[in-house]
Amino acid sequence: MNLSKLLNNNVEIINDDFETVCEYAQKGDFIFFDPPYDLLKKILLIVILKINLVKKDKND
């Protein structure tokens, strides 16, 4: 099915907080929630993992 046809068929897209979106939800609705993430925490975790791998390599 062509995406434009699908989106033109009585579709409402809401970009808001998940609690607000839940207030609009009705039986039969398809809802997608993109999980929140903190980019700084994600970068910090990657750096910590890399540091630990380097330390492990030096100790082996």
mmCIF file of the N, C-alpha and C atoms, coordinates in Angstrom:
data_MODEL
# 
_entry.id   MODEL 
# 
loop_
_atom_site.group_PDB 
_atom_site.id 
_atom_site.type_symbol 
_atom_site.label_atom_id 
_atom_site.label_alt_id 
_atom_site.label_comp_id 
_atom_site.label_asym_id 
_atom_site.label_entity_id 
_atom_site.label_seq_id 
_atom_site.pdbx_PDB_ins_code 
_atom_site.Cartn_x 
_atom_site.Cartn_y 
_atom_site.Cartn_z 
_atom_site.occupancy 
_atom_site.B_iso_or_equiv 
_atom_site.pdbx_formal_charge 
_atom_site.auth_seq_id 
_atom_site.auth_comp_id 
_atom_site.auth_asym_id 
_atom_site.auth_atom_id 
_atom_site.pdbx_PDB_model_num 
ATOM 1   N N  . MET A 1 1  ? 0.846   -1.182 0.000  1.00 0.00 ? 1  MET A N  1 
ATOM 2   C CA . MET A 1 1  ? 0.000   0.000  0.000  1.00 0.00 ? 1  MET A CA 1 
ATOM 3   C C  . MET A 1 1  ? 0.890   1.243  0.000  1.00 0.00 ? 1  MET A C  1 
ATOM 4   N N  . ASN A 1 2  ? 0.506   2.210  -0.759 1.00 0.00 ? 2  ASN A N  1 
ATOM 5   C CA . ASN A 1 2  ? 1.230   3.463  -0.836 1.00 0.00 ? 2  ASN A CA 1 
ATOM 6   C C  . ASN A 1 2  ? 1.103   4.207  0.492  1.00 0.00 ? 2  ASN A C  1 
ATOM 7   N N  . LEU A 1 3  ? 2.225   4.652  1.057  1.00 0.00 ? 3  LEU A N  1 
ATOM 8   C CA . LEU A 1 3  ? 2.221   5.328  2.354  1.00 0.00 ? 3  LEU A CA 1 
ATOM 9   C C  . LEU A 1 3  ? 1.360   6.577  2.345  1.00 0.00 ? 3  LEU A C  1 
ATOM 10  N N  . SER A 1 4  ? 1.393   7.342  1.271  1.00 0.00 ? 4  SER A N  1 
ATOM 11  C CA . SER A 1 4  ? 0.589   8.569  1.219  1.00 0.00 ? 4  SER A CA 1 
ATOM 12  C C  . SER A 1 4  ? -0.904  8.250  1.267  1.00 0.00 ? 4  SER A C  1 
ATOM 13  N N  . LYS A 1 5  ? -1.316  7.141  0.639  1.00 0.00 ? 5  LYS A N  1 
ATOM 14  C CA . LYS A 1 5  ? -2.730  6.743  0.705  1.00 0.00 ? 5  LYS A CA 1 
ATOM 15  C C  . LYS A 1 5  ? -3.112  6.372  2.133  1.00 0.00 ? 5  LYS A C  1 
ATOM 16  N N  . LEU A 1 6  ? -2.215  5.671  2.804  1.00 0.00 ? 6  LEU A N  1 
ATOM 17  C CA . LEU A 1 6  ? -2.473  5.277  4.181  1.00 0.00 ? 6  LEU A CA 1 
ATOM 18  C C  . LEU A 1 6  ? -2.603  6.502  5.087  1.00 0.00 ? 6  LEU A C  1 
ATOM 19  N N  . LEU A 1 7  ? -1.689  7.450  4.930  1.00 0.00 ? 7  LEU A N  1 
ATOM 20  C CA . LEU A 1 7  ? -1.700  8.633  5.794  1.00 0.00 ? 7  LEU A CA 1 
ATOM 21  C C  . LEU A 1 7  ? -2.834  9.595  5.471  1.00 0.00 ? 7  LEU A C  1 
ATOM 22  N N  . ASN A 1 8  ? -3.418  9.497  4.300  1.00 0.00 ? 8  ASN A N  1 
ATOM 23  C CA . ASN A 1 8  ? -4.545  10.356 3.934  1.00 0.00 ? 8  ASN A CA 1 
ATOM 24  C C  . ASN A 1 8  ? -5.888  9.726  4.288  1.00 0.00 ? 8  ASN A C  1 
ATOM 25  N N  . ASN A 1 9  ? -5.860  8.615  4.975  1.00 0.00 ? 9  ASN A N  1 
ATOM 26  C CA . ASN A 1 9  ? -7.081  7.891  5.301  1.00 0.00 ? 9  ASN A CA 1 
ATOM 27  C C  . ASN A 1 9  ? -7.448  8.097  6.773  1.00 0.00 ? 9  ASN A C  1 
ATOM 28  N N  . ASN A 1 10 ? -7.877  9.309  7.098  1.00 0.00 ? 10 ASN A N  1 
ATOM 29  C CA . ASN A 1 10 ? -8.354  9.624  8.448  1.00 0.00 ? 10 ASN A CA 1 
ATOM 30  C C  . ASN A 1 10 ? -7.302  9.314  9.513  1.00 0.00 ? 10 ASN A C  1 
ATOM 31  N N  . VAL A 1 11 ? -6.101  9.824  9.328  1.00 0.00 ? 11 VAL A N  1 
ATOM 32  C CA . VAL A 1 11 ? -5.003  9.601  10.254 1.00 0.00 ? 11 VAL A CA 1 
ATOM 33  C C  . VAL A 1 11 ? -4.680  10.903 10.968 1.00 0.00 ? 11 VAL A C  1 
ATOM 34  N N  . GLU A 1 12 ? -4.477  10.799 12.268 1.00 0.00 ? 12 GLU A N  1 
ATOM 35  C CA . GLU A 1 12 ? -4.066  11.963 13.050 1.00 0.00 ? 12 GLU A CA 1 
ATOM 36  C C  . GLU A 1 12 ? -2.738  11.628 13.713 1.00 0.00 ? 12 GLU A C  1 
ATOM 37  N N  . ILE A 1 13 ? -1.740  12.468 13.484 1.00 0.00 ? 13 ILE A N  1 
ATOM 38  C CA . ILE A 1 13 ? -0.427  12.281 14.096 1.00 0.00 ? 13 ILE A CA 1 
ATOM 39  C C  . ILE A 1 13 ? -0.282  13.322 15.194 1.00 0.00 ? 13 ILE A C  1 
ATOM 40  N N  . ILE A 1 14 ? 0.006   12.846 16.399 1.00 0.00 ? 14 ILE A N  1 
ATOM 41  C CA . ILE A 1 14 ? 0.159   13.737 17.547 1.00 0.00 ? 14 ILE A CA 1 
ATOM 42  C C  . ILE A 1 14 ? 1.587   13.609 18.052 1.00 0.00 ? 14 ILE A C  1 
ATOM 43  N N  . ASN A 1 15 ? 2.281   14.720 18.145 1.00 0.00 ? 15 ASN A N  1 
ATOM 44  C CA . ASN A 1 15 ? 3.639   14.752 18.673 1.00 0.00 ? 15 ASN A CA 1 
ATOM 45  C C  . ASN A 1 15 ? 3.566   15.457 20.020 1.00 0.00 ? 15 ASN A C  1 
ATOM 46  N N  . ASP A 1 16 ? 3.459   14.668 21.081 1.00 0.00 ? 16 ASP A N  1 
ATOM 47  C CA . ASP A 1 16 ? 3.258   15.243 22.406 1.00 0.00 ? 16 ASP A CA 1 
ATOM 48  C C  . ASP A 1 16 ? 3.738   14.250 23.454 1.00 0.00 ? 16 ASP A C  1 
ATOM 49  N N  . ASP A 1 17 ? 3.627   14.619 24.698 1.00 0.00 ? 17 ASP A N  1 
ATOM 50  C CA . ASP A 1 17 ? 3.955   13.761 25.819 1.00 0.00 ? 17 ASP A CA 1 
ATOM 51  C C  . ASP A 1 17 ? 3.062   12.517 25.789 1.00 0.00 ? 17 ASP A C  1 
ATOM 52  N N  . PHE A 1 18 ? 3.616   11.379 26.202 1.00 0.00 ? 18 PHE A N  1 
ATOM 53  C CA . PHE A 1 18 ? 2.845   10.133 26.085 1.00 0.00 ? 18 PHE A CA 1 
ATOM 54  C C  . PHE A 1 18 ? 1.559   10.171 26.894 1.00 0.00 ? 18 PHE A C  1 
ATOM 55  N N  . GLU A 1 19 ? 1.549   10.871 28.022 1.00 0.00 ? 19 GLU A N  1 
ATOM 56  C CA . GLU A 1 19 ? 0.328   10.943 28.830 1.00 0.00 ? 19 GLU A CA 1 
ATOM 57  C C  . GLU A 1 19 ? -0.770  11.697 28.089 1.00 0.00 ? 19 GLU A C  1 
ATOM 58  N N  . THR A 1 20 ? -0.393  12.745 27.380 1.00 0.00 ? 20 THR A N  1 
ATOM 59  C CA . THR A 1 20 ? -1.361  13.510 26.596 1.00 0.00 ? 20 THR A CA 1 
ATOM 60  C C  . THR A 1 20 ? -1.904  12.665 25.456 1.00 0.00 ? 20 THR A C  1 
ATOM 61  N N  . VAL A 1 21 ? -1.022  11.931 24.794 1.00 0.00 ? 21 VAL A N  1 
ATOM 62  C CA . VAL A 1 21 ? -1.449  11.075 23.686 1.00 0.00 ? 21 VAL A CA 1 
ATOM 63  C C  . VAL A 1 21 ? -2.423  10.010 24.191 1.00 0.00 ? 21 VAL A C  1 
ATOM 64  N N  . CYS A 1 22 ? -2.164  9.460  25.366 1.00 0.00 ? 22 CYS A N  1 
ATOM 65  C CA . CYS A 1 22 ? -3.056  8.434  25.927 1.00 0.00 ? 22 CYS A CA 1 
ATOM 66  C C  . CYS A 1 22 ? -4.463  8.977  26.162 1.00 0.00 ? 22 CYS A C  1 
ATOM 67  N N  . GLU A 1 23 ? -4.579  10.268 26.441 1.00 0.00 ? 23 GLU A N  1 
ATOM 68  C CA . GLU A 1 23 ? -5.901  10.870 26.636 1.00 0.00 ? 23 GLU A CA 1 
ATOM 69  C C  . GLU A 1 23 ? -6.717  10.841 25.344 1.00 0.00 ? 23 GLU A C  1 
ATOM 70  N N  . TYR A 1 24 ? -6.047  10.900 24.198 1.00 0.00 ? 24 TYR A N  1 
ATOM 71  C CA . TYR A 1 24 ? -6.723  10.885 22.899 1.00 0.00 ? 24 TYR A CA 1 
ATOM 72  C C  . TYR A 1 24 ? -7.023  9.471  22.400 1.00 0.00 ? 24 TYR A C  1 
ATOM 73  N N  . ALA A 1 25 ? -6.361  8.483  22.966 1.00 0.00 ? 25 ALA A N  1 
ATOM 74  C CA . ALA A 1 25 ? -6.444  7.115  22.443 1.00 0.00 ? 25 ALA A CA 1 
ATOM 75  C C  . ALA A 1 25 ? -7.854  6.551  22.549 1.00 0.00 ? 25 ALA A C  1 
ATOM 76  N N  . GLN A 1 26 ? -8.219  5.825  21.494 1.00 0.00 ? 26 GLN A N  1 
ATOM 77  C CA . GLN A 1 26 ? -9.511  5.146  21.455 1.00 0.00 ? 26 GLN A CA 1 
ATOM 78  C C  . GLN A 1 26 ? -9.284  3.696  21.057 1.00 0.00 ? 26 GLN A C  1 
ATOM 79  N N  . LYS A 1 27 ? -10.265 2.866  21.321 1.00 0.00 ? 27 LYS A N  1 
ATOM 80  C CA . LYS A 1 27 ? -10.166 1.455  20.977 1.00 0.00 ? 27 LYS A CA 1 
ATOM 81  C C  . LYS A 1 27 ? -9.884  1.306  19.478 1.00 0.00 ? 27 LYS A C  1 
ATOM 82  N N  . GLY A 1 28 ? -8.883  0.476  19.154 1.00 0.00 ? 28 GLY A N  1 
ATOM 83  C CA . GLY A 1 28 ? -8.521  0.235  17.764 1.00 0.00 ? 28 GLY A CA 1 
ATOM 84  C C  . GLY A 1 28 ? -7.433  1.150  17.237 1.00 0.00 ? 28 GLY A C  1 
ATOM 85  N N  . ASP A 1 29 ? -7.017  2.141  18.026 1.00 0.00 ? 29 ASP A N  1 
ATOM 86  C CA . ASP A 1 29 ? -5.951  3.050  17.592 1.00 0.00 ? 29 ASP A CA 1 
ATOM 87  C C  . ASP A 1 29 ? -4.604  2.342  17.614 1.00 0.00 ? 29 ASP A C  1 
ATOM 88  N N  . PHE A 1 30 ? -3.732  2.731  16.695 1.00 0.00 ? 30 PHE A N  1 
ATOM 89  C CA . PHE A 1 30 ? -2.346  2.284  16.708 1.00 0.00 ? 30 PHE A CA 1 
ATOM 90  C C  . PHE A 1 30 ? -1.528  3.441  17.255 1.00 0.00 ? 30 PHE A C  1 
ATOM 91  N N  . ILE A 1 31 ? -0.786  3.191  18.322 1.00 0.00 ? 31 ILE A N  1 
ATOM 92  C CA . ILE A 1 31 ? 0.013   4.245  18.954 1.00 0.00 ? 31 ILE A CA 1 
ATOM 93  C C  . ILE A 1 31 ? 1.451   3.760  19.037 1.00 0.00 ? 31 ILE A C  1 
ATOM 94  N N  . PHE A 1 32 ? 2.379   4.605  18.618 1.00 0.00 ? 32 PHE A N  1 
ATOM 95  C CA . PHE A 1 32 ? 3.804   4.297  18.726 1.00 0.00 ? 32 PHE A CA 1 
ATOM 96  C C  . PHE A 1 32 ? 4.432   5.311  19.661 1.00 0.00 ? 32 PHE A C  1 
ATOM 97  N N  . PHE A 1 33 ? 5.070   4.825  20.715 1.00 0.00 ? 33 PHE A N  1 
ATOM 98  C CA . PHE A 1 33 ? 5.800   5.690  21.640 1.00 0.00 ? 33 PHE A CA 1 
ATOM 99  C C  . PHE A 1 33 ? 7.288   5.462  21.428 1.00 0.00 ? 33 PHE A C  1 
ATOM 100 N N  . ASP A 1 34 ? 7.995   6.505  21.060 1.00 0.00 ? 34 ASP A N  1 
ATOM 101 C CA . ASP A 1 34 ? 9.447   6.446  20.930 1.00 0.00 ? 34 ASP A CA 1 
ATOM 102 C C  . ASP A 1 34 ? 10.020  6.614  22.331 1.00 0.00 ? 34 ASP A C  1 
ATOM 103 N N  . PRO A 1 35 ? 10.710  5.607  22.867 1.00 0.00 ? 35 PRO A N  1 
ATOM 104 C CA . PRO A 1 35 ? 11.193  5.711  24.245 1.00 0.00 ? 35 PRO A CA 1 
ATOM 105 C C  . PRO A 1 35 ? 12.166  6.871  24.415 1.00 0.00 ? 35 PRO A C  1 
ATOM 106 N N  . PRO A 1 36 ? 12.055  7.547  25.546 1.00 0.00 ? 36 PRO A N  1 
ATOM 107 C CA . PRO A 1 36 ? 12.961  8.677  25.792 1.00 0.00 ? 36 PRO A CA 1 
ATOM 108 C C  . PRO A 1 36 ? 14.377  8.181  26.079 1.00 0.00 ? 36 PRO A C  1 
ATOM 109 N N  . TYR A 1 37 ? 15.325  8.989  25.746 1.00 0.00 ? 37 TYR A N  1 
ATOM 110 C CA . TYR A 1 37 ? 16.699  8.674  26.085 1.00 0.00 ? 37 TYR A CA 1 
ATOM 111 C C  . TYR A 1 37 ? 17.456  9.976  26.295 1.00 0.00 ? 37 TYR A C  1 
ATOM 112 N N  . ASP A 1 38 ? 18.445  9.904  27.137 1.00 0.00 ? 38 ASP A N  1 
ATOM 113 C CA . ASP A 1 38 ? 19.288  11.053 27.423 1.00 0.00 ? 38 ASP A CA 1 
ATOM 114 C C  . ASP A 1 38 ? 20.592  10.848 26.657 1.00 0.00 ? 38 ASP A C  1 
ATOM 115 N N  . LEU A 1 39 ? 20.811  11.661 25.633 1.00 0.00 ? 39 LEU A N  1 
ATOM 116 C CA . LEU A 1 39 ? 21.975  11.491 24.766 1.00 0.00 ? 39 LEU A CA 1 
ATOM 117 C C  . LEU A 1 39 ? 23.281  11.562 25.554 1.00 0.00 ? 39 LEU A C  1 
ATOM 118 N N  . LEU A 1 40 ? 23.363  12.460 26.532 1.00 0.00 ? 40 LEU A N  1 
ATOM 119 C CA . LEU A 1 40 ? 24.586  12.588 27.316 1.00 0.00 ? 40 LEU A CA 1 
ATOM 120 C C  . LEU A 1 40 ? 24.879  11.294 28.082 1.00 0.00 ? 40 LEU A C  1 
ATOM 121 N N  . LYS A 1 41 ? 23.856  10.690 28.674 1.00 0.00 ? 41 LYS A N  1 
ATOM 122 C CA . LYS A 1 41 ? 24.052  9.426  29.390 1.00 0.00 ? 41 LYS A CA 1 
ATOM 123 C C  . LYS A 1 41 ? 24.482  8.322  28.432 1.00 0.00 ? 41 LYS A C  1 
ATOM 124 N N  . LYS A 1 42 ? 23.913  8.314  27.240 1.00 0.00 ? 42 LYS A N  1 
ATOM 125 C CA . LYS A 1 42 ? 24.272  7.302  26.247 1.00 0.00 ? 42 LYS A CA 1 
ATOM 126 C C  . LYS A 1 42 ? 25.740  7.456  25.845 1.00 0.00 ? 42 LYS A C  1 
ATOM 127 N N  . ILE A 1 43 ? 26.180  8.677  25.606 1.00 0.00 ? 43 ILE A N  1 
ATOM 128 C CA . ILE A 1 43 ? 27.581  8.933  25.240 1.00 0.00 ? 43 ILE A CA 1 
ATOM 129 C C  . ILE A 1 43 ? 28.500  8.554  26.391 1.00 0.00 ? 43 ILE A C  1 
ATOM 130 N N  . LEU A 1 44 ? 28.113  8.917  27.619 1.00 0.00 ? 44 LEU A N  1 
ATOM 131 C CA . LEU A 1 44 ? 28.921  8.593  28.790 1.00 0.00 ? 44 LEU A CA 1 
ATOM 132 C C  . LEU A 1 44 ? 29.072  7.083  28.944 1.00 0.00 ? 44 LEU A C  1 
ATOM 133 N N  . LEU A 1 45 ? 28.001  6.338  28.737 1.00 0.00 ? 45 LEU A N  1 
ATOM 134 C CA . LEU A 1 45 ? 28.054  4.880  28.836 1.00 0.00 ? 45 LEU A CA 1 
ATOM 135 C C  . LEU A 1 45 ? 29.017  4.305  27.801 1.00 0.00 ? 45 LEU A C  1 
ATOM 136 N N  . ILE A 1 46 ? 28.979  4.820  26.590 1.00 0.00 ? 46 ILE A N  1 
ATOM 137 C CA . ILE A 1 46 ? 29.882  4.340  25.537 1.00 0.00 ? 46 ILE A CA 1 
ATOM 138 C C  . ILE A 1 46 ? 31.332  4.615  25.922 1.00 0.00 ? 46 ILE A C  1 
ATOM 139 N N  . VAL A 1 47 ? 31.606  5.803  26.459 1.00 0.00 ? 47 VAL A N  1 
ATOM 140 C CA . VAL A 1 47 ? 32.968  6.158  26.870 1.00 0.00 ? 47 VAL A CA 1 
ATOM 141 C C  . VAL A 1 47 ? 33.433  5.237  27.993 1.00 0.00 ? 47 VAL A C  1 
ATOM 142 N N  . ILE A 1 48 ? 32.575  5.001  28.972 1.00 0.00 ? 48 ILE A N  1 
ATOM 143 C CA . ILE A 1 48 ? 32.931  4.114  30.088 1.00 0.00 ? 48 ILE A CA 1 
ATOM 144 C C  . ILE A 1 48 ? 33.228  2.706  29.576 1.00 0.00 ? 48 ILE A C  1 
ATOM 145 N N  . LEU A 1 49 ? 32.408  2.206  28.675 1.00 0.00 ? 49 LEU A N  1 
ATOM 146 C CA . LEU A 1 49 ? 32.641  0.869  28.123 1.00 0.00 ? 49 LEU A CA 1 
ATOM 147 C C  . LEU A 1 49 ? 33.972  0.802  27.385 1.00 0.00 ? 49 LEU A C  1 
ATOM 148 N N  . LYS A 1 50 ? 34.279  1.842  26.618 1.00 0.00 ? 50 LYS A N  1 
ATOM 149 C CA . LYS A 1 50 ? 35.542  1.851  25.874 1.00 0.00 ? 50 LYS A CA 1 
ATOM 150 C C  . LYS A 1 50 ? 36.732  1.911  26.825 1.00 0.00 ? 50 LYS A C  1 
ATOM 151 N N  . ILE A 1 51 ? 36.632  2.718  27.882 1.00 0.00 ? 51 ILE A N  1 
ATOM 152 C CA . ILE A 1 51 ? 37.720  2.811  28.862 1.00 0.00 ? 51 ILE A CA 1 
ATOM 153 C C  . ILE A 1 51 ? 37.940  1.456  29.525 1.00 0.00 ? 51 ILE A C  1 
ATOM 154 N N  . ASN A 1 52 ? 36.861  0.789  29.890 1.00 0.00 ? 52 ASN A N  1 
ATOM 155 C CA . ASN A 1 52 ? 36.981  -0.529 30.525 1.00 0.00 ? 52 ASN A CA 1 
ATOM 156 C C  . ASN A 1 52 ? 37.599  -1.548 29.582 1.00 0.00 ? 52 ASN A C  1 
ATOM 157 N N  . LEU A 1 53 ? 37.273  -1.484 28.303 1.00 0.00 ? 53 LEU A N  1 
ATOM 158 C CA . LEU A 1 53 ? 37.869  -2.404 27.336 1.00 0.00 ? 53 LEU A CA 1 
ATOM 159 C C  . LEU A 1 53 ? 39.361  -2.147 27.183 1.00 0.00 ? 53 LEU A C  1 
ATOM 160 N N  . VAL A 1 54 ? 39.759  -0.881 27.176 1.00 0.00 ? 54 VAL A N  1 
ATOM 161 C CA . VAL A 1 54 ? 41.179  -0.537 27.068 1.00 0.00 ? 54 VAL A CA 1 
ATOM 162 C C  . VAL A 1 54 ? 41.921  -1.032 28.300 1.00 0.00 ? 54 VAL A C  1 
ATOM 163 N N  . LYS A 1 55 ? 41.350  -0.820 29.489 1.00 0.00 ? 55 LYS A N  1 
ATOM 164 C CA . LYS A 1 55 ? 41.983  -1.296 30.724 1.00 0.00 ? 55 LYS A CA 1 
ATOM 165 C C  . LYS A 1 55 ? 42.120  -2.819 30.705 1.00 0.00 ? 55 LYS A C  1 
ATOM 166 N N  . LYS A 1 56 ? 41.085  -3.501 30.230 1.00 0.00 ? 56 LYS A N  1 
ATOM 167 C CA . LYS A 1 56 ? 41.115  -4.965 30.178 1.00 0.00 ? 56 LYS A CA 1 
ATOM 168 C C  . LYS A 1 56 ? 42.220  -5.434 29.235 1.00 0.00 ? 56 LYS A C  1 
ATOM 169 N N  . ASP A 1 57 ? 42.349  -4.783 28.081 1.00 0.00 ? 57 ASP A N  1 
ATOM 170 C CA . ASP A 1 57 ? 43.387  -5.159 27.117 1.00 0.00 ? 57 ASP A CA 1 
ATOM 171 C C  . ASP A 1 57 ? 44.779  -4.964 27.703 1.00 0.00 ? 57 ASP A C  1 
ATOM 172 N N  . LYS A 1 58 ? 44.978  -3.906 28.473 1.00 0.00 ? 58 LYS A N  1 
ATOM 173 C CA . LYS A 1 58 ? 46.292  -3.634 29.063 1.00 0.00 ? 58 LYS A CA 1 
ATOM 174 C C  . LYS A 1 58 ? 46.625  -4.632 30.159 1.00 0.00 ? 58 LYS A C  1 
ATOM 175 N N  . ASN A 1 59 ? 45.606  -5.131 30.839 1.00 0.00 ? 59 ASN A N  1 
ATOM 176 C CA . ASN A 1 59 ? 45.824  -6.086 31.931 1.00 0.00 ? 59 ASN A CA 1 
ATOM 177 C C  . ASN A 1 59 ? 46.013  -7.515 31.435 1.00 0.00 ? 59 ASN A C  1 
ATOM 178 N N  . ASP A 1 60 ? 45.618  -7.799 30.229 1.00 0.00 ? 60 ASP A N  1 
ATOM 179 C CA . ASP A 1 60 ? 45.727  -9.174 29.695 1.00 0.00 ? 60 ASP A CA 1 
ATOM 180 C C  . ASP A 1 60 ? 47.116  -9.498 29.227 1.00 0.00 ? 60 ASP A C  1 
# 
